[in-house]
Amino acid sequence: MGNVISSNLSLRNFVPSDYPELISWFPTAADLRLFAGTSAEWPLTIESLSARAEVEVSEAFTAVLDESGVTAGHVEFIRETKDQVRLGRIAIAPDLRGQGLVALLLDRASEKARTAGFRWISLLVIPGNVSALRAYARAGYVDVGPSPVHPEYIKMLLRI
Ligand SMILES: CC(C)(COP(=O)(O)OP(=O)(O)OC[C@H]1O[C@@H](n2cnc3c(N)ncnc32)[C@H](O)[C@@H]1OP(=O)(O)O)[C@@H](O)C(=O)NCCC(=O)NCCS
């Protein structure tokens, strides 16, 4: 994939024309579960993404490589308290994984969260998702153990 990592990355609003590509990233129920936990049924559909957008449980963003405009990732913001926001449904496009792009996505998300007045970011990760746990730890997130609210997930926290 060459020099992908030298390209910067931006977040823009996730819009209906992004839905088919996001759906294509999760060809099996196991893939979807790593991404969405129990918050989505496989297969992800246009209808389920539209319904999630309508209820406004989260603000969703598409990560785009600045140089090429290629869609590189996805992330959602879920407000937990006035100081804390949770990042959910994080993914990097399958053919762009393993190049550190999630670190850029997390940097952009931190900037956005700080600008919105949050002081903490939390994440919930399925315990077996070693790629995600390692990438988030490299970005400074601290494993604080099982989530008190959703004990089937590991909670990670970052002070911003
Ligand atoms: C977890 C995820 C966001 C990490 O993004 P990324 O940009 O690939 O992260 P990194 O480049 O830092 O790589 C993370 C680890 O995945 C490994 N990896 C390499 N190629 C990979 C690939 N094609 N697929 C998955 N993992 C890969 C890397 O080697 C690295 O391992 P290491 O920590 O032992 O060095 C991404 O793998 C992904 O979208 N996974 C599917 C959805 C998901 O699990 N989301 C997390 C929800 S909490």
The ligand as an SDF file (V2000), in Angstrom:
LIG
                    3D

 48 50  0  0  0  0  0  0  0  0999 V2000
   -8.4230   -2.5530   15.3860 C   0  0  0  0  0  0  0  0  0  0  0  0
   -8.1320   -1.6450   14.1880 C   0  0  0  0  0  0  0  0  0  0  0  0
   -9.0170   -0.4120   14.2840 C   0  0  0  0  0  0  0  0  0  0  0  0
   -6.6520   -1.2490   14.2710 C   0  0  0  0  0  0  0  0  0  0  0  0
   -6.3840   -0.3260   13.2050 O   0  0  0  0  0  0  0  0  0  0  0  0
   -4.9880   -0.3230   12.4420 P   0  0  0  0  0  0  0  0  0  0  0  0
   -4.8220    0.9860   11.7770 O   0  0  0  0  0  0  0  0  0  0  0  0
   -4.8880   -1.5440   11.6080 O   0  0  0  0  0  0  0  0  0  0  0  0
   -3.9920   -0.4280   13.6940 O   0  0  0  0  0  0  0  0  0  0  0  0
   -2.4200   -0.7020   13.6570 P   0  0  0  0  0  0  0  0  0  0  0  0
   -1.8750   -0.4340   12.3020 O   0  0  0  0  0  0  0  0  0  0  0  0
   -1.8670   -0.0010   14.8270 O   0  0  0  0  0  0  0  0  0  0  0  0
   -2.3190   -2.2790   13.8650 O   0  0  0  0  0  0  0  0  0  0  0  0
   -2.8280   -2.8920   15.0390 C   0  0  0  0  0  0  0  0  0  0  0  0
   -2.3840   -4.3460   15.0650 C   0  0  0  0  0  0  0  0  0  0  0  0
   -3.0390   -5.0770   14.0140 O   0  0  0  0  0  0  0  0  0  0  0  0
   -2.0900   -5.8360   13.2780 C   0  0  0  0  0  0  0  0  0  0  0  0
   -2.4530   -6.0010   11.8540 N   0  0  0  0  0  0  0  0  0  0  0  0
   -1.6620   -5.9170   10.8050 C   0  0  0  0  0  0  0  0  0  0  0  0
   -2.3140   -6.1360    9.6820 N   0  0  0  0  0  0  0  0  0  0  0  0
   -3.5550   -6.3700   10.0200 C   0  0  0  0  0  0  0  0  0  0  0  0
   -4.7070   -6.6480    9.2890 C   0  0  0  0  0  0  0  0  0  0  0  0
   -4.6850   -6.7350    7.9530 N   0  0  0  0  0  0  0  0  0  0  0  0
   -5.8250   -6.8170    9.9550 N   0  0  0  0  0  0  0  0  0  0  0  0
   -5.8510   -6.7160   11.3030 C   0  0  0  0  0  0  0  0  0  0  0  0
   -4.7690   -6.4480   12.0510 N   0  0  0  0  0  0  0  0  0  0  0  0
   -3.6350   -6.2670   11.4100 C   0  0  0  0  0  0  0  0  0  0  0  0
   -0.8670   -5.0000   13.3430 C   0  0  0  0  0  0  0  0  0  0  0  0
    0.2490   -5.7890   13.1010 O   0  0  0  0  0  0  0  0  0  0  0  0
   -0.9040   -4.5130   14.7660 C   0  0  0  0  0  0  0  0  0  0  0  0
   -0.4250   -5.5460   15.5950 O   0  0  0  0  0  0  0  0  0  0  0  0
    0.6050   -5.2290   16.7700 P   0  0  0  0  0  0  0  0  0  0  0  0
   -0.0970   -4.3180   17.7100 O   0  0  0  0  0  0  0  0  0  0  0  0
    0.8830   -6.5580   17.3480 O   0  0  0  0  0  0  0  0  0  0  0  0
    1.7720   -4.5620   16.1210 O   0  0  0  0  0  0  0  0  0  0  0  0
   -8.3660   -2.3910   12.8450 C   0  0  0  0  0  0  0  0  0  0  0  0
   -7.6290   -3.6020   12.8560 O   0  0  0  0  0  0  0  0  0  0  0  0
   -9.8160   -2.7010   12.5550 C   0  0  0  0  0  0  0  0  0  0  0  0
  -10.5380   -1.9170   11.9620 O   0  0  0  0  0  0  0  0  0  0  0  0
  -10.2880   -3.9000   13.0000 N   0  0  0  0  0  0  0  0  0  0  0  0
  -11.6610   -4.3360   12.7480 C   0  0  0  0  0  0  0  0  0  0  0  0
  -12.6920   -3.5910   13.5680 C   0  0  0  0  0  0  0  0  0  0  0  0
  -12.3200   -3.5190   15.0250 C   0  0  0  0  0  0  0  0  0  0  0  0
  -11.8520   -4.4790   15.6270 O   0  0  0  0  0  0  0  0  0  0  0  0
  -12.5420   -2.3460   15.6340 N   0  0  0  0  0  0  0  0  0  0  0  0
  -12.2110   -2.0720   17.0150 C   0  0  0  0  0  0  0  0  0  0  0  0
  -13.4310   -1.8330   17.8110 C   0  0  0  0  0  0  0  0  0  0  0  0
  -13.0230   -1.5540   19.5280 S   0  0  0  0  0  0  0  0  0  0  0  0
  1  2  1  0
  2  3  1  0
  2  4  1  0
  2 36  1  0
  4  5  1  0
  5  6  1  0
  6  7  2  0
  6  8  1  0
  6  9  1  0
  9 10  1  0
 10 11  2  0
 10 12  1  0
 10 13  1  0
 13 14  1  0
 14 15  1  0
 15 16  1  0
 15 30  1  0
 16 17  1  0
 17 18  1  0
 17 28  1  0
 18 19  1  0
 18 27  1  0
 19 20  2  0
 20 21  1  0
 21 22  1  0
 21 27  2  0
 22 23  1  0
 22 24  2  0
 24 25  1  0
 25 26  2  0
 26 27  1  0
 28 29  1  0
 28 30  1  0
 30 31  1  0
 31 32  1  0
 32 33  2  0
 32 34  1  0
 32 35  1  0
 36 37  1  0
 36 38  1  0
 38 39  2  0
 38 40  1  0
 40 41  1  0
 41 42  1  0
 42 43  1  0
 43 44  2  0
 43 45  1  0
 45 46  1  0
 46 47  1  0
 47 48  1  0
M  END
$$$$
